[in-house]
């Protein structure tokens, strides 16, 4: 029998709480819940850098985001993309005899407007057509775009810069394309498809009415949600309606559930299910008002906590509570497929934890984020400071999250925060650490974090060690 096939599906800005089987958010996901019962649900999968492009770069290469130069999203004015020499998931699987496909949002190529005012592809703003060749990193079938958030009227490119415009919800259309590809691919050889859905990423109102109709106008919120003075991590006020956004967010997740079910049904009908590893995940979460915040880019569980459900050959039924981060997903998936992990990978293979449905309480992941917005970068430039040395860094273990935060302004003050996730799962009562030496847990985690910062040659390290942010 061939090596197992791979279907890797991930959504954008979908937190692990927003799934029925998680028993956290009041969201309806019957197909995902059933899928979770058929395989392993990982309860501590974490986005190392809870932002789109950094996670994606880490996912595909198995490296930490800063190791591959990702301190922000691929966007106008910043010469940032996944470099040609990086050896990623598509390259690895293609070299191991897999037929490969990438469908949906990519967001790892530089916006074309950085080089042309009006690209012939029609790409504007953050978007990009990725031409055939090395920049697709081993994915042969290509039906994708850079980033474009009109979910009800999406567009794509294949092998030419001619834009394909569609009048259908992006998740449904991309599922159509994935099923068509599965029908046409050679089933006598292993195949691997990455399917990248943009919803439930904002704008939240870009969701079909049939999914909105599943929910009342007002829904129960998490106990750490604040309903007034909500803002983004940059302190920019959120001006939308939180009740409406929450309903739309959950509706989009129910839409993902529906389309994920279609994909599973197609695998069954084609006789492919038994020899296919199916992974369902996300790039980061969404705060949805928790701690008075919207979106991502912060260290709270609503932002860094992502789903990771997997079913396939030799995978049992159960839960895995081991902590693993973005950089660990590639080696873990390769381990489940029986494919050797390249030496370029920095993450660790957690496939044994999944194959035994067990929890390794010693596993942990580092966390990071840096200023990347255009206004923030200008502030640092004007102040003659390196923005990469700011933001926050942290570590997530089975029991604790430890964070060193210096903010997104050149004269920000440092704070150290320790969260006991067993005693305070909603992270409402952080322990403020003035001197790590006075707290045994903080001291231990700070030593680990310092060592990692030094290994990463992170400019944060010098600031971190000097304890001065003036």
N, C-alpha and C positions, 0 to 999 in steps of 0.2 A: 504494500500500500504506500502511496505517496506520503510525504510529510504532510502534516495537517495544513489545511487552508487557513487563511486569516481574513476575517472581516472585522476591521477596527472602526468603530463608530464613535465620534465624539461631538458634543454640542458646545456652543460658546456661551459662557456666563451661566452655566447651570450648576447650582450648588447641590451637594450630596443630600441635603435635607429635603429637597424638593422631589421626593419619590415616595410613593405610598408605603413601601416596605420599610422605609427608614423611620416611620412613625414620628415624624417631626412636623412637616408642613402638611396642611390639608389639601393635598394634591392627588388627583386620580391617575394612576399609572398601572392599570391591571396587567398589561402585557409585560412590562418591566418587572412587576412584582412576581409574576409567574416565572419569568426568565431567571430572576434571582433565586427562586426555589430550585431551579434545575442545575445551578452551578454554584459559584462562590461569589459572595458579595463582600467586597473589601470596605471596611468601615473607617479606615484612617488614611485613605489615599489623599495626597496633598499636592496642591499646585505650588511649586517651589518659588516661583515669581508670578503672583496672581495677575497676570496681564497676558493678552492674546499672543503676540509674537514671541516674547521670551519663553512662555510655556511650550509653544509649538516647536520652536527651535530646539529646546531641551528634549521634548518628546521624541523628535525624529532622529536626533544625534546621540542621545544618551549622555549629553554633557550638561554641566551647569550653565545657566544662561550667560553669566559674565565670561565664561571660558570661550564662548563663541561671539562675544561682543554685543550681546543683547541686553541693553539697559533700558529700552523702551520699545514701543511698537515701530514697525516699518511705516513711515508716514512722511508727508511732504517736508522738505527742508533738511532731512536727515539721511545721509548716505549709508543706509543700513539694510542688509539683506543676508540671507543664509548664503555663505560664501561657497564657491564652486568646489573647493577642496574638501568640504565637510562630507563625511561618509555616513549616510543616514539610512533610515529604515528601508526606503525604496531601493537604494543601492545594494544594501546587504541582502535583501530577499531576492532581488533580481540575480545577484551573483550566486545565489543558492538555488537557482532554477525556477523561481516563482514568476508567474505572470502578474504584473503589478498595475494598479489603477489608483488614481487620486481623483475624488469627486467632491466638489464643494469649495468652501472657503479655504484659502491657503495662507495669506497674510505673512509670507516669509520672503517676498520679493519687494524690491524698492519701488515706490510709486513712480510711474512713468513721467509724471509731471515734474519730477526732479531733473529730467533731461530734455523733455519736450513740452512746450506750452500746451499744445493740442495734439496728443498722440493719435496716430491713425487708428489704433484699436478702439478709440472712444473712451479709454480709461481716464478718469478724472479724480482729483483729490487724492485719497489714499490708495486708490485702486491700481491694478497692474495686470496686464497680460504677460504671462510667463512663457517665453518661446520654447519650442521643442529643443531638447538638448540637456546639457549638464545642469542647468538651473532647475530642472525638474527632479533632480536627484534620484534617478532610477525608476520613476513612475512612468510607465509606457503609455497607458491610456490616461488621458488628461481631459477633465471636464471641470474647469475651475475658474476662479477669479481671485483677485487679491483680497480686497474687502469692500463690501458694498451692502448697505443695511436696509435696502428696500425689499424686505422679505416677500412681499406679495407680488412684486414685479422684478424678479432677479435677472441677472445676466451672467453669461459664461463665455469662456473661450476654449476651443479645442486646439488644433495645431496651426491655426492661422489667426491673424489679428482681427478677423471678422467677428464682431460681437454677436452672440446668440441671445436674443431677448425673449423672455418667457413671461406669460401672464398666468402664473400659478404659484402657490406658496412654495418657497424654495425647498423646504424639507420634503414636501411631497414630490416635487419634480426631481430632486436629487435621488430620492428613493426609486423613482421610475427609472432613472438612468442606471443606477446600481443594479437593479433587477435585470434590465436589458443586457448589461455587461455580463452578468452571471449566466444568462442564457446563451451568450455567444462565446464565452471563454472556453478553452479546451479543458474539459473535465478530467482528462487523463494526466494532466500536469497540475502541480500545486498552484494556487493563485492567492493573491493578497490584495485586498482593496481597503483603502482608507477613505471613509465617508465623513466629511466635515460639515456639520449642520451649523448655521449661524444662529437661529433662535435657540433659546429665549433671550438672546442679546437684544438690548434696546435698538431701535424704538419699540417699546413693548406693545404698541397698538397694531403692529404688523402681524396679525394672527387671524385666521379664518373665523367667521362668526360661529360656526358649528362647535368650535372648541370653547369659545367664550360662553356659549349657552349652557355649558356644563356647570358654571359657577355662579353663585349669587354675587350681588354687587359689593357686599362687605364680607370679608373673610377673617377668621381668627388669625391674629398675628403672634409672632414669637414674643415672649415676655421681655425681651431686651430691645424691642422696637420702640423708637421714639417717633411721635407723629408730628412734632413741630421742629422748625429750624433744621430740617434735614439738609445735608450737604454732601458733596463728593470729597474724596480724600484731599483734594486741593483747596478745600474750604469754599469752593464755588457752590452757591445755593442750588438745591434741587427745587425746581419750580413746578413739577408735575403733581398729580394727584396720587398719593401713595396707595389708597384703596383701589383705585382703578388700575394702577400699574401692577399691583400684587395679583389682582384677578387676571390681568392679561398675561402676566408671567406664568402663572399656574396653567392657564389655558394653553399657552405655547408648549409647556412641558407635556400636557395631555396630548397635544398634537404630535410631539416627538414619539410618545408612547404608541400612538396609532400607527405611525409610519414605521417604527421599529418592528411592530408586529407584522406588518406587510413584508418586511425584509426577512424575518424569521420564517414566515409562511412560505416564501419563495424558496428558501434553502431546503425546507422540508419537501416541497413539491418536486424539486429537482434532484432529490436524493443526496444532497450535499451536507446535511446537518451533522451527521455522525462524525465526519472527518473534518469539521471546520471549527476552529477556535473563534468564537465571537466575543469581542470586547465592547463594552459600552462605558464611555467615560465623558469627560469635559475638560476644558482648558483652565477654568477657574470658576468661582461662584459669583453670587450677587448678594450684597448686603440687604437690600430691600427694606431699608429703614432701621435695621438692627444697629444699635449704638448711634443712631442718628445719622447713618451714612447710607449712601446709594452706591451701587456698582461694586468695584473691586479695588485691588492695589493696596489692601490693608491686611493685617495679620490675623484678623478674626476668622473663626471657623467658617462663617458664612461666605467669606471671600476665598480662603485657601482650601476649604474642604470640597473635594470633587468626587463624583461617583466612580466606581470601578467595579463593574460586574463582568464576570467571565464564565463562559460555558464551552465545553469542548471535550475532545478525547482525553481520558484519564483524569479529568477534573471532577472532583467529588461535589457533593452538595453541602453547603455550610457557609460559615463566616470566616473571614480573615481580618484580624485587627492589627496586623503589623503596619507600622508607619512606613510609607514609601512616597517619594517625591517624583516630580516630573522627569528627572534624569534617570530614575529607576524603571520607568515604564518600558523603555525599549529593551533593556536586557531581560526584563521579566517576560515580555512577550516573546522574545527570541528563545528564552528558556522553555516556555510552554510549547513552542514549535519544534524544539530540538535542534535549533540552529545555533552555531557557535557565536559567542559574543565577541566582537572585535576589540582589540586592545585600545582603540581610540575612545571607548566608552568609559565614562567616569562613574556612572551610576552602578547600583548593585542589582543582581538578579534575585528577585523575590519569588521566583516561580515555585520553589519548594514550599513556601508558606501557603501558596494557593493550592498546590497539588496535594497538600495534607490538610487543607482547610484549618490551619492553625495560626496562632499569634506569637510572634517573637517580640517580647516586650523590650528587648534591647535595641531594636531598630529605631532609627530616627532620621529626620531630614533637616537640612538647613533651609532657611527662608531668606528672601531678599527682595528689595524694591529700591528704585532710585528715581529722582526727578526726571521727567521726560517730556512734560508739556512745553510747548513753545514759550509761554510766559515765564515758566520756571527756569528754563534754560537761559533766557535773556537776563533774568535776575542774577543768576550765577555768573554769567559772562560779564555783566556790568560790575559785579563785585570782585572779579578776578579770582573766582573760586571754581573748583572742579565739581560739577554736579554729581559725578559718579561717586564722590566721597560722602554723599548725603543720602537722605531717605531713611531706610531702616534695614536692619539685618536681624535674623533670629534663628531659633532652633525649635523644632516640634518633635517631642518624644511621645511615648505612649501616654504619659501622665501630664506633661507640662508643655506650655509654650513660653519661651523666654525671648524677649525682644529688646533690642537696643535701638531707640528711635532718635534721630536728630532732625527729622522734619524735611520740609521741602523749600525752606528759605535759607539764604546764606548765614543768617545770624540766629538760627534756631538753637534751642537748648536741648541737651541730651536728657532722655529719660530711659530708665531701665524698668521693664515690667515683667512680672512673673505671674503666669496664670496656672492655677491648679485645675486641670480639666476634669478631674474626678469630682472634686468638691464644688467646682464652679463651672459647669459645662457651658453656660451662657456667657462666660467671661465678663461678668458684671462687677466683680470685685478683685481687680488685679492687685498684686502685692508690689508696691513701688519700692524699688531697690536703690538706695542711695550709695551703698558700699557693698559690692558682691561678697567681699570677704566676711561679712556679717551674716550671710545666709548660705548654708552649705549647698543647697540645691542650686542657687544662683551662681555660686562660685564654680561649681562643677560644670554647669552649662556654659558659663562665660569662658572657661578654659577651652572647651570644645569649639565654641564659636570663634575665639581668637585664633586657634590653630587653623581652622578652615579659612578664615579671612587672609591669614598669612600665606597659605598654600595657593589661594586664588589670586594673590597679589592684588587684592581689592584695595583701592585707594581709601576706602572707608577705614581700613585697618589703622592708618596713621592717625586719622582723626579719633578713631576709637581708642587707641592707646594713649594719645595725648590728653584725652578727657577735656579737650578745649574746643569749643565751637564758636569762638568769638571772631 
